[in-house]
Amino acid sequence: MRRAGGALVLGIVVAFLAVPLVALFVQAPLSDLPSLLRRDEVRDAIWVTIKTNFAANVLILAFGTPAAWFLATRRFPGRAAILTLCELPLVLPPAVAGIALLSAYAQGGLFGDALDSIGIVLPFGPWAVVLAVAFVASPFYLRQAVATFTEVDGDLTDVARTLGASRTRTFWRVVLPLASGGLVAGWVLAFARGVGEFGATIIFAGNVQGRTTTLTLAVYQEIDTNLDVALALGVLLVALSATVLLSYKLLGAWRSSTSTSPAGFAPSRLI
Amino acid sequence: MAVLDLDITSRLRAFSVDLSLAVGDEVVALVGPSGAGKTTVLRAIAGLHRPDRGRIACAGETWFARGDDGPRTDLPPEHRSVGYVPQHHALFPHLTVAGNVAFSGAGPAVVASLLERLGIDHLAGERPGRLSGGERQRVALARALARQPKVLLLDEPLAALDAHTRRTVRDELASELRTLGIPTLLVTHDFSDATALAGRVAVIVEGTLRQLATPAELVGGPADHFVVALTGGSVVRGTARDGHVEVAADGEIDVAVYPWEVDVRPGAGPPGALTGTVAATTIETGRLRVRVDGWVGEAETVAGLEPGAVAHGIVRRAHPLHG
C-alpha cells in the first residue's frame, strides 16, 4: 500500500515536469520547424546568442580560471567573504542583476558617465548582453573551479616544483590536466545558465533585434507576434538544454571512472 | 666533508623547529614521533617551506639565507637540486610511469636506464593507479633521481606499504641508497627502518635534535628516556661502578636495558635481577618478547610466563644514559 502511494506521488512529480515539455512539442508545428528557424528574426537571435555567449564564456574562463586557482590555493583575510560574493549572483534574482548593472554602467550610474566620456556606452548594446550573461553565469564556473582546484593534491604540485617546473609550468602540466574534468563540468553549467539568461539581459541590454535579442528574448517577443516562431524557438532551446544536461552527466560518469585521487590515500601532510 | 649544511629556525603552531645539521655523502634518518617537525625540515630544504631564520647550503651554493639583517636568499624549489619523494609518493596520476620519470625533462635514454636499474622497465606504460605499493615507491625514486639531484629527500618512504612488502622494499631501498652516494635525508617514525636505511640517525622531538649518532651509538649510549623508548629499550634503576653501569633496584641513576640483553625466566630472581609481573608475551621477528611491569626482555619458552605470573630478568648488559 505504501509502495503504491509512493509510486503515485512520483508519477505526479514526473507528470508535472514532463507535461509542459510534451505540450511544447505537441503544439509546435514540427513540420514547419526548418522554415520557421530560417526566418530573419530567428537567425538574428541565434547569431546574437552565439556572439554574446561566446564572448561571455571567453571572459568567464579567462578571468575565472586564474581567480579560482588563487582562491583555491591561497589563504588570506577576506577570502571567505570573496567566495560568498562570487556566489551571490546564484541567488540574486536576475532582474535585480539587471537593475544593478544599469546602476553601475548606465548614464547617470556609478561609472556610466565616466565610460560615456571616453566613448563607451554599454547599456542596450551587445556588450551589455555579454556583461549580463557573464554576471549571472560566472558563479557556476567559479564555484566548481575552486572546488576542483582544491581537490588537486598539494603534494603533486610540490613534487613538480622540485622536479624543475616553475609555478606556471606546474599549473599547465599538472594542475590543469588533473582539474580539466571538473572545469569542463563547471563550464557546461555556466554555459547553460548563460544561454538561458533573460531577466538581467532584458533590463540591462533591452530587446533590440540583431543587437541584443537573444534566443530567450526572442521567445518572449514572438509570443505576441508569431506564436509558431516562439514554439519553434522553444523546441530548439529544449534540444540544446537536453544536450547540455546529457553531456554534463556523461562527463560526470567519465570523471568518476578516471578518478585522479592517488590510490585511495588521503592527502595528509605531517607538520 | 659536509655537502648539505642546514641551520634553521621555524616557528610552527605548537613549538619551534630549531635544527642544525651537516650531511655528507651519507644517509641520515630523521626519527621522531609524528608531528615532531621532521617533514618541515625536508620541505625547508626543498624550498617548499620558508623557515623564519637560518641558512641552507648545498655544495657551497646558498639555497636559503635569512637572518635578522644582511642579504636574503631564497631559491625557489625548481632552482634547488633536490630529489623529493613525499609520503605516499605523489605520482602524477595522469602520466604513465615513463611520463612521471621524464617529467623533469630527462631524456628517453636516462629514463630507460633508471627504469631498468630499479627493475620497473616493464611498467613504463602503466598508470600509477595500477601499481603496487612497492612499485610506486620505485617509480617515485626513479622520478626523483632523473634530475640527478645533489640531495635526496625521502618522507616516510615505507609508510604507504603493508607489513608484508615493507621488508623487501626496505632492503631494496637500502642497497639503492648505499650505491647512490649522495646526501640523503629520510624521515621516519620507525627506528628499525632508520637503522636499515641510514648510517646516522637524528632523533628529533618537538623540533629539536635530541641526539645524532649511528644506530649502535644510540643503543650503546642513549641521550635520554625518549631515545631509549624509541630504540626499543626500557629505563630501569641502576648504579655506576668501575666505569660501567649495572641494574640495581635501589640504584641512584637511570640505566637503559634492551630486550635482547635481558633473559626472562619464571619466578622471583636472584639479587641484582629485574623482577615483576608479566603483562604480555608476543612473538616479534622470531623472538619471544616478554613485557614485564616496566621493562621488556626475551625468553625461550612461554612456560611459566603467562600474564600475571611473577618473572625475573637477568640483565647481561645495561647502558648508561648520556644526558
Boltz contact constraints between the chains, C-beta under 6 A:
constraints:
  - contact:
      token1: [A, 155]
      token2: [B, 86]
      max_distance: 6.0
  - contact:
      token1: [A, 155]
      token2: [B, 90]
      max_distance: 6.0
  - contact:
      token1: [A, 156]
      token2: [B, 90]
      max_distance: 6.0
  - contact:
      token1: [A, 158]
      token2: [B, 48]
      max_distance: 6.0
  - contact:
      token1: [A, 159]
      token2: [B, 90]
      max_distance: 6.0
  - contact:
      token1: [A, 161]
      token2: [B, 77]
      max_distance: 6.0
  - contact:
      token1: [A, 161]
      token2: [B, 78]
      max_distance: 6.0
  - contact:
      token1: [A, 162]
      token2: [B, 46]
      max_distance: 6.0
  - contact:
      token1: [A, 162]
      token2: [B, 77]
      max_distance: 6.0
  - contact:
      token1: [A, 162]
      token2: [B, 82]
      max_distance: 6.0
  - contact:
      token1: [A, 162]
      token2: [B, 84]
      max_distance: 6.0
  - contact:
      token1: [A, 163]
      token2: [B, 103]
      max_distance: 6.0
  - contact:
      token1: [A, 163]
      token2: [B, 104]
      max_distance: 6.0
  - contact:
      token1: [A, 164]
      token2: [B, 78]
      max_distance: 6.0
  - contact:
      token1: [A, 164]
      token2: [B, 104]
      max_distance: 6.0
  - contact:
      token1: [A, 166]
      token2: [B, 78]
      max_distance: 6.0
  - contact:
      token1: [A, 177]
      token2: [B, 94]
      max_distance: 6.0
  - contact:
      token1: [A, 178]
      token2: [B, 94]
      max_distance: 6.0
  - contact:
      token1: [A, 260]
      token2: [B, 93]
      max_distance: 6.0
  - contact:
      token1: [A, 262]
      token2: [B, 93]
      max_distance: 6.0
  - contact:
      token1: [A, 265]
      token2: [B, 88]
      max_distance: 6.0
  - contact:
      token1: [A, 270]
      token2: [B, 39]
      max_distance: 6.0
  - contact:
      token1: [A, 271]
      token2: [B, 12]
      max_distance: 6.0
  - contact:
      token1: [A, 271]
      token2: [B, 35]
      max_distance: 6.0
